[in-house]
Structures are given as structure tokens and as C-alpha cells.
Amino acid sequence: MLKFIEQNPALFFILSILFYWFSTANPFNPIAITLLIIGVIMTFKQYRPLAVGIGIVFLMINAYLILALFSEFREFPDITSKALLMLGVGGAYIAFNIYISLRLIINNMPKEGKVGQLS
């Protein structure tokens, strides 16, 4: 399974966007639609600069989500099972997204000796 994720991070990027879209309960979410279109393009057309750029943007979004998760966690007056569930599910989702964004960046970086060369 891990090998499949390493080879196809764009597919899991699409699954993550679908999870985000359905969890917002907003059928017309322009951010999710745009990211979904970009994910489909990355899946079928191997345009490396786009994949690296999306990986970097996705990594920055998830860094912001870490702050948002801890901000929401601090709003609970006591540590309850709901607070721990939110922290667990949110933390797992963010960790998975960070891994996918790093795989997008690593898989699409130019190999050694290819930087600046036209192929």
C-alpha cells in the first residue's frame, strides 16, 4: 500500500480533496472544485512543475491546518472524548496530507544532472 501511495500521490490528493469537499457540506465549493480539476489534470498529464507547485501549496495549507486544529482544541474547556476524537482524526488527516504533499514534491523534482537541461 505504501509503495502504491509513493507512486501515485496525485490519486490520494484527489481522495483528500473529496474528503474535504464532503466534510464541508457545501455542494458548490469553488476551492474544492478547482483543486479537484488540478488533481485530475496531474493524474492524466505528468506536468512536473504543476505537481511540485501544488505539493508546496498543499504543504503550506496543511501547516495552517495544524494551527487551526490546535486552536479548536484549545477551545474545549476540558479534555473530553470529543476533543480527543477531533485531535486524533484531524491529526491523522493532516499527517496523511503532509505525507502526500511531500510525495508530490519528491516524485516530481528533477533528477540529479537534469536541472536546467532541456530534455
N, C-alpha and C positions, 0 to 999 in steps of 0.2 A: 504494500500500500504506500509506504513512504517513497519507494522508487517511482511509483506512478505519479505521486504529487510532485516530485522533483522534476519529472519530465514534462508534466502538463500543468504548470501553475496557473495558466490563464483559465483553465476549466474550473478550478477551485475559486479563482477570482470571481467568476460568473456565479457560482453557487453562493459565495459570500454576499454578493450584491443582491441576489434573490432573497436570501435570508433577511438582509437589511430591509428590502422593499416590503416583504410581507409582515415584518415586525412593526413597521410604521403605521400600518392600517390606512394608508393613503394610496388609493388606486392610481392616481396621477401624480407621481413623484418624479419631477424632471431630472433630479440628480441621479436617481436610480436608473432611469431610462437611459440617460447619457452614458453612465458607467457601464450599463449592460451592452449598449451598442459598441462601445470601445472594447469591451471584453470579447464580444463575438468577432469583431474585426481582428483582434490579437490572436484568436483561436485559429482563424482560417488564413490569415495573411501574416506571415512572420516578418513584421516590421520592427526590428530591434530597437531603434531609438524610441518608438512609441511605448514599447513594453518597459524599457528602462525608466522612461519618464513617468509612466503610470505607477510603476513599482515605487518610485521615490515619493510621488504624491500620496499613494496609498499608505506608505510608511509614515508620512507626516500626519495624515488623518488619524492613524491608529495611535500615534503619540498623543494627539489631542484627546482621543477617546480614553486613554489611560487617566488623564487628568479629570475628565468628565466622570469616569467610573468612581474614582476616589472622592470626588466632590459629592456625588449622590450617596456614597457610602457614609460620608460624614454627616449627612442629614438625618440618619437614623439615630434616635436618642439612645437606644440600647442595641447591642449586637444580638439580633434575633435570627431565627432560621431564614426569614425572608431576606434579611441583609446579607447573610452568608450565601444564600442561593444566588442573589444578584451578583455578588462579588465573584462567585465561582463560575457562573455561566458567562458573565461579562468578561472575566479574566481569560477564560478558555477561548472565547470568541476573538478577543483582541490578540491573544498569543498566536492563535491559528492564522489570523490576518497578517500579523507581523512576519510569520514564517513564510506565508505565500508571497508577500511583497518582497522579502529578501530573495526568495527563489526567482521571482520575476527579474530582479536586478541581476543576480548572479548568472542565471541562464542566458541572459541577453547581452552581457558585457562582451566587448570584443576580446578575442583570444590574444594571447601574447604574440607580438610581431605583426598584428593586423591593425594596430591603431594608426590612423592617418593614411592607410593604404586603401586604394580603390580595388575592389575585387571583381 
